[in-house]
Amino acid sequence: MPSPTHEVFLLARAEQLSYKKITVRLNIDARAVGRHLNNATPHRSTTPQATESR
């Protein structure tokens, strides 16, 4: 995962910061925060979810 995307993802998910707080901390606009979070989504763990067998 690219470094800025990783940083935004950690701030949003691990530290639970709002878009506004992330924009202030990283000096980027809210659209960039959203873009980084969207880019981070495919990089998350792809561990299969348990499915219910019948």
C-alpha distance matrix in Angstrom:
0.0 3.8 6.4 8.6 6.7 6.0 9.6 11.0 9.9 11.5 14.4 15.1 14.9 15.8 18.1 19.1 19.6 20.8 19.5 22.4 21.7 18.0 19.5 22.1 19.9 17.3 20.1 18.4 20.1 19.7 18.7 15.6 14.8 15.4 13.4 10.2 11.1 12.0 8.7 7.1 10.1 9.6 6.6 9.2 11.6 14.0 16.9 20.0 22.1 25.7 28.1 31.7 34.2 37.6
3.8 0.0 3.8 5.9 5.4 6.0 8.6 10.2 10.5 12.2 14.4 15.5 16.1 17.0 18.6 19.7 19.5 20.5 18.8 21.2 20.5 16.7 17.7 20.1 17.9 15.0 17.4 15.8 17.9 18.1 17.2 13.7 13.5 14.8 12.5 9.3 11.5 12.6 9.3 8.8 12.3 12.2 9.9 12.6 15.3 17.6 20.6 23.7 25.7 29.3 31.7 35.2 37.7 41.2
6.4 3.8 0.0 3.9 5.5 5.0 6.1 8.7 9.8 10.5 12.2 14.2 15.2 15.4 16.5 18.1 17.5 19.0 17.5 19.6 18.3 14.6 15.8 17.6 15.1 12.3 15.1 14.2 16.9 17.5 17.3 13.6 13.0 15.2 13.6 10.1 12.2 14.2 11.6 10.5 14.2 14.9 12.3 14.2 17.0 19.8 22.5 25.7 27.4 30.9 33.5 37.0 39.6 43.1
8.6 5.9 3.9 0.0 3.8 5.4 5.1 6.2 8.5 9.9 10.6 12.2 14.1 14.9 15.3 16.5 15.3 16.2 14.3 16.1 15.2 11.5 12.2 14.3 12.2 9.1 11.6 10.5 13.0 13.7 13.7 10.0 9.5 12.1 10.7 7.5 10.1 12.4 10.5 10.0 13.8 15.2 13.4 15.1 18.3 21.0 23.9 26.9 28.2 31.8 34.2 37.5 40.4 43.7
6.7 5.4 5.5 3.8 0.0 3.8 5.4 5.2 6.1 8.6 10.0 10.6 11.9 13.4 14.5 15.1 14.5 15.2 13.3 16.0 15.5 11.8 12.9 15.7 13.9 11.3 13.8 11.9 13.5 13.2 12.7 9.5 8.4 9.9 8.5 4.8 6.8 9.0 7.0 6.2 10.0 11.6 10.0 11.7 15.2 17.7 20.6 23.4 24.7 28.3 30.6 33.9 36.8 40.1
6.0 6.0 5.0 5.4 3.8 0.0 3.8 5.5 5.1 6.1 8.6 9.9 10.4 11.0 12.6 13.9 13.9 15.6 14.6 17.2 16.0 12.5 14.5 16.7 14.3 12.3 15.5 14.4 16.3 15.8 15.9 12.8 11.0 12.5 11.8 8.0 8.6 11.2 9.4 7.1 10.5 12.0 9.5 10.4 13.4 16.5 19.0 22.1 23.3 26.8 29.4 32.7 35.6 39.0
9.6 8.6 6.1 5.1 5.4 3.8 0.0 3.8 5.4 5.2 6.2 8.6 10.0 10.1 10.6 12.2 11.6 13.5 12.7 14.7 13.0 9.6 11.8 13.5 10.7 9.1 12.6 12.2 14.5 14.3 15.2 12.2 10.1 12.6 12.6 9.0 9.8 13.1 11.9 10.0 13.3 15.4 13.1 13.6 16.5 19.8 22.0 25.1 26.0 29.4 32.1 35.2 38.3 41.6
11.0 10.2 8.7 6.2 5.2 5.5 3.8 0.0 3.8 5.5 5.1 6.1 8.5 9.8 10.0 10.4 9.4 10.4 9.2 11.7 10.7 7.1 9.3 11.7 9.9 8.4 11.4 10.2 11.7 10.9 11.9 9.4 6.6 9.0 9.7 6.5 6.8 10.4 10.3 8.8 11.7 14.5 13.1 13.4 16.8 19.7 22.1 24.8 25.3 28.8 31.2 34.2 37.4 40.5
9.9 10.5 9.8 8.5 6.1 5.1 5.4 3.8 0.0 3.8 5.5 5.2 5.9 7.7 9.2 9.5 9.8 11.2 10.7 13.8 12.9 9.9 12.5 15.0 13.2 12.1 15.2 13.8 14.8 13.2 13.9 11.8 8.7 9.8 10.5 7.3 5.8 9.3 9.3 6.7 9.0 11.9 10.4 10.0 13.3 16.2 18.5 21.2 21.6 25.0 27.5 30.5 33.7 36.8
11.5 12.2 10.5 9.9 8.6 6.1 5.2 5.5 3.8 0.0 3.8 5.5 5.3 5.0 6.6 8.2 9.0 11.6 12.1 14.7 12.8 10.2 13.5 15.1 12.6 12.3 15.8 15.3 16.8 15.6 16.8 14.7 11.5 13.1 14.1 10.8 9.6 13.1 13.0 10.0 12.1 14.8 12.7 11.6 14.2 17.6 19.2 22.2 22.5 25.6 28.4 31.3 34.6 37.8
14.4 14.4 12.2 10.6 10.0 8.6 6.2 5.1 5.5 3.8 0.0 3.8 5.8 5.8 4.9 6.2 5.7 8.4 9.2 11.3 9.1 6.9 10.5 11.7 9.5 10.0 13.3 13.2 14.6 13.3 15.3 13.5 10.1 12.3 14.0 11.2 10.2 14.0 14.5 12.2 14.2 17.4 15.8 14.9 17.6 20.8 22.5 25.3 25.2 28.3 30.9 33.7 37.1 40.1
15.1 15.5 14.2 12.2 10.6 9.9 8.6 6.1 5.2 5.5 3.8 0.0 3.8 6.2 6.0 4.7 4.9 6.5 7.4 10.4 9.3 7.5 10.8 12.8 11.6 12.0 14.7 13.8 14.2 12.1 13.8 12.8 9.0 10.2 12.5 10.3 8.2 11.8 13.2 11.0 12.3 15.8 15.0 13.7 16.6 19.5 21.2 23.5 23.2 26.3 28.6 31.2 34.7 37.6
14.9 16.1 15.2 14.1 11.9 10.4 10.0 8.5 5.9 5.3 5.8 3.8 0.0 3.8 5.8 5.0 7.4 9.5 10.9 14.0 12.7 11.2 14.6 16.5 14.9 15.3 18.3 17.4 17.9 15.6 16.9 15.9 12.2 12.7 14.7 12.3 9.6 12.7 13.9 11.0 11.5 14.9 13.8 11.7 14.0 17.0 18.2 20.6 20.0 23.0 25.5 28.1 31.6 34.5
15.8 17.0 15.4 14.9 13.4 11.0 10.1 9.8 7.7 5.0 5.8 6.2 3.8 0.0 3.8 5.5 8.3 11.4 13.3 15.7 13.6 12.3 16.0 17.1 14.9 15.7 19.1 18.9 20.0 18.1 19.9 18.4 14.8 15.9 17.7 14.9 12.7 16.0 16.6 13.4 14.3 17.3 15.5 13.3 15.0 18.4 19.2 21.9 21.4 24.1 27.0 29.5 32.9 36.0
18.1 18.6 16.5 15.3 14.5 12.6 10.6 10.0 9.2 6.6 4.9 6.0 5.8 3.8 0.0 3.8 5.6 9.2 11.7 13.3 10.7 10.1 13.9 14.4 12.3 13.9 17.1 17.5 18.5 16.9 19.3 18.0 14.4 16.0 18.3 15.7 13.9 17.5 18.4 15.6 16.9 20.1 18.5 16.7 18.7 22.0 22.9 25.5 24.9 27.5 30.3 32.7 36.2 39.1
19.1 19.7 18.1 16.5 15.1 13.9 12.2 10.4 9.5 8.2 6.2 4.7 5.0 5.5 3.8 0.0 3.8 6.6 9.5 11.5 9.7 9.7 13.3 14.3 13.1 14.7 17.4 17.2 17.5 15.2 17.5 17.0 13.2 14.2 17.0 15.1 12.7 16.0 17.7 15.3 16.0 19.5 18.6 16.6 18.9 21.8 22.8 25.0 24.0 26.7 29.1 31.3 34.9 37.7
19.6 19.5 17.5 15.3 14.5 13.9 11.6 9.4 9.8 9.0 5.7 4.9 7.4 8.3 5.6 3.8 0.0 3.8 6.6 8.0 5.9 6.3 9.8 10.6 9.9 11.8 14.1 14.1 14.3 12.4 15.2 14.8 11.2 12.8 15.7 14.1 12.5 16.0 17.6 15.8 17.0 20.7 19.9 18.6 21.3 24.1 25.6 27.8 27.1 29.9 32.2 34.5 38.1 40.8
20.8 20.5 19.0 16.2 15.2 15.6 13.5 10.4 11.2 11.6 8.4 6.5 9.5 11.4 9.2 6.6 3.8 0.0 3.8 5.3 5.2 6.3 8.6 10.1 10.6 12.2 13.7 13.0 12.3 9.8 12.8 13.2 9.8 10.9 14.3 13.6 12.0 15.1 17.3 16.2 17.1 20.9 20.8 19.7 22.7 25.2 26.9 28.8 27.9 30.9 32.8 35.0 38.7 41.2
19.5 18.8 17.5 14.3 13.3 14.6 12.7 9.2 10.7 12.1 9.2 7.4 10.9 13.3 11.7 9.5 6.6 3.8 0.0 3.8 5.6 5.1 6.1 8.7 9.9 10.5 11.3 9.9 8.8 6.0 9.0 9.6 6.5 7.9 11.2 11.0 10.1 12.9 15.2 14.8 16.0 19.7 19.8 19.4 22.7 25.0 27.2 29.1 28.6 31.8 33.6 36.0 39.6 42.1
22.4 21.2 19.6 16.1 16.0 17.2 14.7 11.7 13.8 14.7 11.3 10.4 14.0 15.7 13.3 11.5 8.0 5.3 3.8 0.0 3.8 5.4 5.1 6.4 8.7 10.1 10.1 9.6 8.4 6.8 10.5 11.2 9.0 10.9 14.0 14.0 13.7 16.5 18.5 18.3 19.8 23.3 23.3 23.0 26.3 28.7 30.9 32.9 32.3 35.4 37.2 39.6 43.2 45.7
21.7 20.5 18.3 15.2 15.5 16.0 13.0 10.7 12.9 12.8 9.1 9.3 12.7 13.6 10.7 9.7 5.9 5.2 5.6 3.8 0.0 3.8 5.4 5.2 6.1 8.6 9.6 10.3 10.5 9.6 13.2 12.9 10.3 12.8 15.7 14.7 14.4 17.7 19.2 18.4 20.2 23.7 23.1 22.6 25.7 28.5 30.4 32.7 32.2 35.2 37.4 39.8 43.4 46.0
18.0 16.7 14.6 11.5 11.8 12.5 9.6 7.1 9.9 10.2 6.9 7.5 11.2 12.3 10.1 9.7 6.3 6.3 5.1 5.4 3.8 0.0 3.8 5.4 5.1 6.0 7.8 7.9 8.8 8.1 11.2 10.0 7.3 10.4 12.7 11.2 11.4 14.8 15.9 15.1 17.3 20.6 19.9 19.7 23.0 25.8 28.0 30.4 30.3 33.6 35.8 38.4 41.9 44.7
19.5 17.7 15.8 12.2 12.9 14.5 11.8 9.3 12.5 13.5 10.5 10.8 14.6 16.0 13.9 13.3 9.8 8.6 6.1 5.1 5.4 3.8 0.0 3.8 5.6 5.4 5.3 4.9 5.5 6.0 9.3 8.4 7.0 10.3 12.3 11.6 12.7 15.6 16.6 16.7 19.0 22.1 21.7 22.1 25.6 28.2 30.7 33.0 33.0 36.3 38.4 41.1 44.5 47.3
22.1 20.1 17.6 14.3 15.7 16.7 13.5 11.7 15.0 15.1 11.7 12.8 16.5 17.1 14.4 14.3 10.6 10.1 8.7 6.4 5.2 5.4 3.8 0.0 3.8 5.6 5.1 7.1 8.4 9.5 12.9 12.0 10.8 14.1 16.0 15.1 16.1 19.2 20.1 19.9 22.3 25.4 24.7 24.9 28.2 31.0 33.3 35.8 35.7 39.0 41.1 43.8 47.3 50.0
19.9 17.9 15.1 12.2 13.9 14.3 10.7 9.9 13.2 12.6 9.5 11.6 14.9 14.9 12.3 13.1 9.9 10.6 9.9 8.7 6.1 5.1 5.6 3.8 0.0 3.8 5.8 8.2 10.5 11.5 14.5 12.8 11.1 14.7 16.3 14.6 15.5 19.0 19.3 18.6 21.3 24.3 23.0 23.1 26.3 29.4 31.5 34.2 34.4 37.6 40.0 42.7 46.2 49.1
17.3 15.0 12.3 9.1 11.3 12.3 9.1 8.4 12.1 12.3 10.0 12.0 15.3 15.7 13.9 14.7 11.8 12.2 10.5 10.1 8.6 6.0 5.4 5.6 3.8 0.0 3.8 5.5 8.8 10.4 12.7 10.3 9.3 13.1 13.9 12.1 13.9 17.0 16.9 16.6 19.7 22.3 21.0 21.7 25.0 28.0 30.4 33.2 33.7 37.1 39.5 42.4 45.7 48.7
20.1 17.4 15.1 11.6 13.8 15.5 12.6 11.4 15.2 15.8 13.3 14.7 18.3 19.1 17.1 17.4 14.1 13.7 11.3 10.1 9.6 7.8 5.3 5.1 5.8 3.8 0.0 3.8 6.9 9.7 11.9 10.0 10.2 13.8 14.6 13.6 15.7 18.5 18.6 18.9 21.9 24.5 23.6 24.6 28.1 30.8 33.4 36.0 36.5 39.9 42.1 45.0 48.3 51.3
18.4 15.8 14.2 10.5 11.9 14.4 12.2 10.2 13.8 15.3 13.2 13.8 17.4 18.9 17.5 17.2 14.1 13.0 9.9 9.6 10.3 7.9 4.9 7.1 8.2 5.5 3.8 0.0 3.8 6.7 8.3 6.3 7.2 10.6 11.1 10.7 13.1 15.4 15.6 16.5 19.3 21.8 21.4 22.6 26.2 28.6 31.5 33.9 34.4 38.0 39.9 42.9 46.1 49.0
20.1 17.9 16.9 13.0 13.5 16.3 14.5 11.7 14.8 16.8 14.6 14.2 17.9 20.0 18.5 17.5 14.3 12.3 8.8 8.4 10.5 8.8 5.5 8.4 10.5 8.8 6.9 3.8 0.0 3.8 5.5 5.4 6.6 9.0 10.1 10.9 12.8 14.6 15.6 16.9 19.1 21.8 22.1 23.1 26.9 28.9 31.9 33.9 34.2 37.7 39.3 42.2 45.4 48.1
19.7 18.1 17.5 13.7 13.2 15.8 14.3 10.9 13.2 15.6 13.3 12.1 15.6 18.1 16.9 15.2 12.4 9.8 6.0 6.8 9.6 8.1 6.0 9.5 11.5 10.4 9.7 6.7 3.8 0.0 3.8 5.3 5.0 6.3 8.6 9.9 10.7 12.4 14.2 15.3 16.9 20.0 20.6 21.2 24.9 26.8 29.6 31.4 31.4 34.8 36.3 39.0 42.4 44.9
18.7 17.2 17.3 13.7 12.7 15.9 15.2 11.9 13.9 16.8 15.3 13.8 16.9 19.9 19.3 17.5 15.2 12.8 9.0 10.5 13.2 11.2 9.3 12.9 14.5 12.7 11.9 8.3 5.5 3.8 0.0 3.8 5.4 5.1 6.1 8.6 9.9 10.5 12.2 14.2 15.6 18.2 19.3 20.4 24.2 25.7 28.8 30.4 30.6 34.2 35.5 38.3 41.4 43.9
15.6 13.7 13.6 10.0 9.5 12.8 12.2 9.4 11.8 14.7 13.5 12.8 15.9 18.4 18.0 17.0 14.8 13.2 9.6 11.2 12.9 10.0 8.4 12.0 12.8 10.3 10.0 6.3 5.4 5.3 3.8 0.0 3.8 5.4 4.9 6.1 8.6 9.7 10.4 12.2 14.4 16.8 17.2 18.7 22.5 24.3 27.4 29.4 30.0 33.7 35.3 38.3 41.4 44.1
14.8 13.5 13.0 9.5 8.4 11.0 10.1 6.6 8.7 11.5 10.1 9.0 12.2 14.8 14.4 13.2 11.2 9.8 6.5 9.0 10.3 7.3 7.0 10.8 11.1 9.3 10.2 7.2 6.6 5.0 5.4 3.8 0.0 3.8 5.4 5.2 6.2 8.6 9.9 10.6 12.7 15.6 15.8 16.6 20.3 22.4 25.2 27.3 27.6 31.2 32.9 35.8 39.1 41.9
15.4 14.8 15.2 12.1 9.9 12.5 12.6 9.0 9.8 13.1 12.3 10.2 12.7 15.9 16.0 14.2 12.8 10.9 7.9 10.9 12.8 10.4 10.3 14.1 14.7 13.1 13.8 10.6 9.0 6.3 5.1 5.4 3.8 0.0 3.8 5.5 5.1 6.1 8.5 9.8 10.9 13.9 14.9 15.6 19.3 20.9 23.8 25.4 25.6 29.2 30.6 33.4 36.6 39.3
13.4 12.5 13.6 10.7 8.5 11.8 12.6 9.7 10.5 14.1 14.0 12.5 14.7 17.7 18.3 17.0 15.7 14.3 11.2 14.0 15.7 12.7 12.3 16.0 16.3 13.9 14.6 11.1 10.1 8.6 6.1 4.9 5.4 3.8 0.0 3.8 5.5 5.1 6.1 8.6 10.2 12.3 13.4 15.0 18.8 20.1 23.4 25.1 25.8 29.5 30.9 34.0 37.0 39.7
10.2 9.3 10.1 7.5 4.8 8.0 9.0 6.5 7.3 10.8 11.2 10.3 12.3 14.9 15.7 15.1 14.1 13.6 11.0 14.0 14.7 11.2 11.6 15.1 14.6 12.1 13.6 10.7 10.9 9.9 8.6 6.1 5.2 5.5 3.8 0.0 3.8 5.4 5.0 6.1 8.8 11.1 11.2 12.7 16.5 18.4 21.5 23.7 24.6 28.3 30.1 33.3 36.3 39.3
11.1 11.5 12.2 10.1 6.8 8.6 9.8 6.8 5.8 9.6 10.2 8.2 9.6 12.7 13.9 12.7 12.5 12.0 10.1 13.7 14.4 11.4 12.7 16.1 15.5 13.9 15.7 13.1 12.8 10.7 9.9 8.6 6.2 5.1 5.5 3.8 0.0 3.8 5.4 5.0 6.5 9.7 10.1 10.6 14.4 16.2 19.1 21.1 21.6 25.2 27.0 30.0 33.2 36.1
12.0 12.6 14.2 12.4 9.0 11.2 13.1 10.4 9.3 13.1 14.0 11.8 12.7 16.0 17.5 16.0 16.0 15.1 12.9 16.5 17.7 14.8 15.6 19.2 19.0 17.0 18.5 15.4 14.6 12.4 10.5 9.7 8.6 6.1 5.1 5.4 3.8 0.0 3.8 5.4 5.4 7.9 9.7 10.8 14.4 15.4 18.6 20.1 20.8 24.5 25.9 29.0 31.9 34.7
8.7 9.3 11.6 10.5 7.0 9.4 11.9 10.3 9.3 13.0 14.5 13.2 13.9 16.6 18.4 17.7 17.6 17.3 15.2 18.5 19.2 15.9 16.6 20.1 19.3 16.9 18.6 15.6 15.6 14.2 12.2 10.4 9.9 8.5 6.1 5.0 5.4 3.8 0.0 3.8 5.6 6.6 7.6 9.8 13.4 14.6 18.1 20.0 21.3 25.1 26.7 30.0 32.8 35.8
7.1 8.8 10.5 10.0 6.2 7.1 10.0 8.8 6.7 10.0 12.2 11.0 11.0 13.4 15.6 15.3 15.8 16.2 14.8 18.3 18.4 15.1 16.7 19.9 18.6 16.6 18.9 16.5 16.9 15.3 14.2 12.2 10.6 9.8 8.6 6.1 5.0 5.4 3.8 0.0 3.8 5.7 5.2 6.7 10.4 12.3 15.5 17.8 19.0 22.7 24.7 28.1 30.9 34.1
10.1 12.3 14.2 13.8 10.0 10.5 13.3 11.7 9.0 12.1 14.2 12.3 11.5 14.3 16.9 16.0 17.0 17.1 16.0 19.8 20.2 17.3 19.0 22.3 21.3 19.7 21.9 19.3 19.1 16.9 15.6 14.4 12.7 10.9 10.2 8.8 6.5 5.4 5.6 3.8 0.0 3.8 5.4 5.6 9.0 10.1 13.3 15.0 16.0 19.7 21.4 24.7 27.6 30.6
9.6 12.2 14.9 15.2 11.6 12.0 15.4 14.5 11.9 14.8 17.4 15.8 14.9 17.3 20.1 19.5 20.7 20.9 19.7 23.3 23.7 20.6 22.1 25.4 24.3 22.3 24.5 21.8 21.8 20.0 18.2 16.8 15.6 13.9 12.3 11.1 9.7 7.9 6.6 5.7 3.8 0.0 3.8 5.6 8.2 8.3 11.9 13.7 15.4 19.2 20.8 24.3 26.8 29.9
6.6 9.9 12.3 13.4 10.0 9.5 13.1 13.1 10.4 12.7 15.8 15.0 13.8 15.5 18.5 18.6 19.9 20.8 19.8 23.3 23.1 19.9 21.7 24.7 23.0 21.0 23.6 21.4 22.1 20.6 19.3 17.2 15.8 14.9 13.4 11.2 10.1 9.7 7.6 5.2 5.4 3.8 0.0 3.8 6.5 8.0 11.4 14.1 16.1 19.7 21.9 25.5 27.9 31.3
9.2 12.6 14.2 15.1 11.7 10.4 13.6 13.4 10.0 11.6 14.9 13.7 11.7 13.3 16.7 16.6 18.6 19.7 19.4 23.0 22.6 19.7 22.1 24.9 23.1 21.7 24.6 22.6 23.1 21.2 20.4 18.7 16.6 15.6 15.0 12.7 10.6 10.8 9.8 6.7 5.6 5.6 3.8 0.0 3.8 6.3 9.0 11.8 13.2 16.8 19.3 22.8 25.5 28.9
11.6 15.3 17.0 18.3 15.2 13.4 16.5 16.8 13.3 14.2 17.6 16.6 14.0 15.0 18.7 18.9 21.3 22.7 22.7 26.3 25.7 23.0 25.6 28.2 26.3 25.0 28.1 26.2 26.9 24.9 24.2 22.5 20.3 19.3 18.8 16.5 14.4 14.4 13.4 10.4 9.0 8.2 6.5 3.8 0.0 3.8 5.6 8.9 10.7 14.1 16.9 20.4 22.8 26.4
14.0 17.6 19.8 21.0 17.7 16.5 19.8 19.7 16.2 17.6 20.8 19.5 17.0 18.4 22.0 21.8 24.1 25.2 25.0 28.7 28.5 25.8 28.2 31.0 29.4 28.0 30.8 28.6 28.9 26.8 25.7 24.3 22.4 20.9 20.1 18.4 16.2 15.4 14.6 12.3 10.1 8.3 8.0 6.3 3.8 0.0 3.8 6.1 8.7 12.2 14.4 18.1 20.3 23.8
16.9 20.6 22.5 23.9 20.6 19.0 22.0 22.1 18.5 19.2 22.5 21.2 18.2 19.2 22.9 22.8 25.6 26.9 27.2 30.9 30.4 28.0 30.7 33.3 31.5 30.4 33.4 31.5 31.9 29.6 28.8 27.4 25.2 23.8 23.4 21.5 19.1 18.6 18.1 15.5 13.3 11.9 11.4 9.0 5.6 3.8 0.0 3.8 6.4 9.3 12.1 15.6 17.7 21.4
20.0 23.7 25.7 26.9 23.4 22.1 25.1 24.8 21.2 22.2 25.3 23.5 20.6 21.9 25.5 25.0 27.8 28.8 29.1 32.9 32.7 30.4 33.0 35.8 34.2 33.2 36.0 33.9 33.9 31.4 30.4 29.4 27.3 25.4 25.1 23.7 21.1 20.1 20.0 17.8 15.0 13.7 14.1 11.8 8.9 6.1 3.8 0.0 3.8 6.5 8.6 12.3 14.2 17.9
22.1 25.7 27.4 28.2 24.7 23.3 26.0 25.3 21.6 22.5 25.2 23.2 20.0 21.4 24.9 24.0 27.1 27.9 28.6 32.3 32.2 30.3 33.0 35.7 34.4 33.7 36.5 34.4 34.2 31.4 30.6 30.0 27.6 25.6 25.8 24.6 21.6 20.8 21.3 19.0 16.0 15.4 16.1 13.2 10.7 8.7 6.4 3.8 0.0 3.8 6.2 9.7 12.3 15.8
25.7 29.3 30.9 31.8 28.3 26.8 29.4 28.8 25.0 25.6 28.3 26.3 23.0 24.1 27.5 26.7 29.9 30.9 31.8 35.4 35.2 33.6 36.3 39.0 37.6 37.1 39.9 38.0 37.7 34.8 34.2 33.7 31.2 29.2 29.5 28.3 25.2 24.5 25.1 22.7 19.7 19.2 19.7 16.8 14.1 12.2 9.3 6.5 3.8 0.0 3.8 6.7 9.2 12.8
28.1 31.7 33.5 34.2 30.6 29.4 32.1 31.2 27.5 28.4 30.9 28.6 25.5 27.0 30.3 29.1 32.2 32.8 33.6 37.2 37.4 35.8 38.4 41.1 40.0 39.5 42.1 39.9 39.3 36.3 35.5 35.3 32.9 30.6 30.9 30.1 27.0 25.9 26.7 24.7 21.4 20.8 21.9 19.3 16.9 14.4 12.1 8.6 6.2 3.8 0.0 3.7 6.3 9.6
31.7 35.2 37.0 37.5 33.9 32.7 35.2 34.2 30.5 31.3 33.7 31.2 28.1 29.5 32.7 31.3 34.5 35.0 36.0 39.6 39.8 38.4 41.1 43.8 42.7 42.4 45.0 42.9 42.2 39.0 38.3 38.3 35.8 33.4 34.0 33.3 30.0 29.0 30.0 28.1 24.7 24.3 25.5 22.8 20.4 18.1 15.6 12.3 9.7 6.7 3.7 0.0 3.8 6.5
34.2 37.7 39.6 40.4 36.8 35.6 38.3 37.4 33.7 34.6 37.1 34.7 31.6 32.9 36.2 34.9 38.1 38.7 39.6 43.2 43.4 41.9 44.5 47.3 46.2 45.7 48.3 46.1 45.4 42.4 41.4 41.4 39.1 36.6 37.0 36.3 33.2 31.9 32.8 30.9 27.6 26.8 27.9 25.5 22.8 20.3 17.7 14.2 12.3 9.2 6.3 3.8 0.0 3.8
37.6 41.2 43.1 43.7 40.1 39.0 41.6 40.5 36.8 37.8 40.1 37.6 34.5 36.0 39.1 37.7 40.8 41.2 42.1 45.7 46.0 44.7 47.3 50.0 49.1 48.7 51.3 49.0 48.1 44.9 43.9 44.1 41.9 39.3 39.7 39.3 36.1 34.7 35.8 34.1 30.6 29.9 31.3 28.9 26.4 23.8 21.4 17.9 15.8 12.8 9.6 6.5 3.8 0.0
